[in-house]
Amino acid sequence: MIERYAPLPTTGFYFDVGGVLIPDKFGYDARAVFAKFAERYNWLDPDDACKIYARLQPGLDSGDVDLLRFCRAIHLEQQTFEREWLALHPVDSKVLNAIEQLVDRGYPVGLATNFCKRLLELLLKSNPVLSRLSICCSSDIRRVKPSREFFNHARQIIGTPNVIFVDDRPVNIAAARDLGWTAIQANDGWLSRFERTYLRVNCPI
């Protein structure tokens, strides 16, 4: 008898972007990111850039501030910022592969994120499988994780009552679980456990 590890056909999957699809190599340290920028653009002060980012981040998340405004504030051309930021933050190919397998098996799969809308658009363009996903982005709906409004809207988008959600931040995990989602924190070894649970056997939907 073949054991089946895939979830029910009514299951949908949501993945966070920053910290899951894109691993956090800098430990949430924005200054460390801007210090990398300053290695190439020596007029950029990492401390000043970090302060500007901290001030504008809520607006970037909600969609009230666009990336152009932020780039102007740190005196860096937007196209340059985008290129350098994406080079510093590559997509995790193993997570991308897991997402592709879920999509190929017919599951509803999406991204649920507070990620900057412009950078998200660039990621979608550069990774074709991502263009096949449902997208719940905070700047589109003017609601951010971990708000109940964000998660309720995400459930409507994916169109299934049973949602498995992967995120790296405990506050978002707790909020998703409060709404009855199965929430998986992206800590050490999470992907191996995820694959054993949901991708071990290729079960038809």
Order of alpha helices (4+ residues) and beta strands (2+ residues): beta-alpha-alpha-alpha-alpha-alpha-beta-alpha-beta-alpha-alpha-beta-alpha-beta-alpha
